[in-house]
Amino acid sequence: MDIIEDLKYRGLMNQVTDEEGLREALKKPITFYCGFDPTASSLHAGNLLIIVIMMRLQQAGHHPIALVGGGTGMIGDPSGRSTERQLNTGEVVESYAQSLKKQLSRFLDFEHGQATYLNNIEWLGNLSTIAFLRDVGKHFPLNYMLSKDSVQSRLEAGISFTEFSYMLLQSYDYLNLYEKEGCRMEIGGSDQWGNITAGLELIRRRGHEEPAFGMTFPLITKSDGTKFGKSMGGAIWLDPEKTTPYEWYQFWINASDDDVVNYLKYFTFLSKDQIESLAVEVEQHPEERKAQKTLAQEMTKLVHGEKALQEAEHISEALFSGEVSRLTAEEISQGFKDVPTYEAPSDAPERLIDLVVAAGVTTSKRQAREDITNGAIYVNGLRRTEQSYILSEEDRIEGAYTLIRRGKKKYTLIKYAAQNRK
């Protein structure tokens, strides 16, 4: 199966400027690019789709350029937005660009020539207003720009000249890469179609005859119509400091039966036969959630590595069984990141009955006595029914945490300050 057919099978081809011409061009290695504007310090799950597509094209023998928009990121892309983007300072944009380069290098090898990293501030930063208006602006009739969806959707609410000019800057990126890097294809999400075709128009108007192409991929939504890549806590980030590997694993393993097969096609490198086999499992044995487990494993290995996958699975197993004492301090910090946390002071109560009240597990000592006597209080997964129970150093996992559970699911994390650890 060639790369075009593979992308079609996976539902990843949305728009292409000249499919037959591109199919012919892809018979030989070509250079292609995708842009990433540094609007945050981390990429997120939605960005991962385009990264995986770049990896697929690379595996098919083509050379990817990851272009971080240190210049365009100073302007703001109006595509897919209803209001003006808040502009960041140059220092913030540069710091975001460096973070994105580090993340992209996990997937694309910039060190050994397998892929190329560029930042468009290198040419946009030195581009004078006069040169920009003469060499780029003169090629774009106003009615052409006004016809683009990214502009049309903003006309009623209002769009600044700053964001209106974004299309021209991105077009200049494509022209620059075409002329200096031999880049012959730009890829992006479907919301980038107008910007991509504008770049092709600039290449044509500048008199270049060697064909160039544009390809977009669908913006993913869940089967219920909600936005992909979001959870109750917000965006699902690639940065493990923002979204822990355990949270990342849980995001994928909780995919619905209606979505999981599509996600396997979009995001994993499993073969068609492997995916079709898992699709049968979803249909015939949905309770086993084999497809979801495979998806979570593949995605966690891809983004965070084998060790992080093992930790995420270990946390999941411990939470399911209730045997949380088997967890390390690092695993607890991941698995219980969002539960109520009590920062234990230096004089933290050592009597269990006092600690559960101080930590807010119960509202009163009377309630605490009742809960302990009735067997509703667990310390690190073990039921404690003695009202006189005294917590010891053994109840502190690696001297850092104690987990108190009330009932079946209500956890409270006791976190001991470093100076308080014995």
Secondary structure, DSSP 8 states (H G I E B T S, - for coil): --HHHHHHHTT---EES-HHHHHHHTTS--EEEEEE--SSSS-BHHHHHHHHHHHHHHHTT-EEEEEE-TTGGGT---TT-SS------HHHHHHHHHHHHHHHTTTS-TTTTSSEEEETHHHHTT--HHHHHHHTGGGS-HHHHHTSHHHHHHHTT---HHHHTHHHHHHHHHHHHHHHH-EEEEEEEGGGHHHHHHHHHHHHHTT--S--EEEEE---B-TTS-BTTEETTEE-BSSTTTS-HHHHHHHHHT--HHHHHHHHHHH----HHHHHHHHHHHHH-GGG-HHHHHHHHHHHHHHH-HHHHHHHHHHHHHHHHT-GGGS-HHHHHHHTTTS-EEEE-TT---BHHHHHHHTTSSSSHHHHHHHHHTT-EEETTEE---TT-B--GGGSBTTTEEEEEETTTEEEEEEE-GGG--
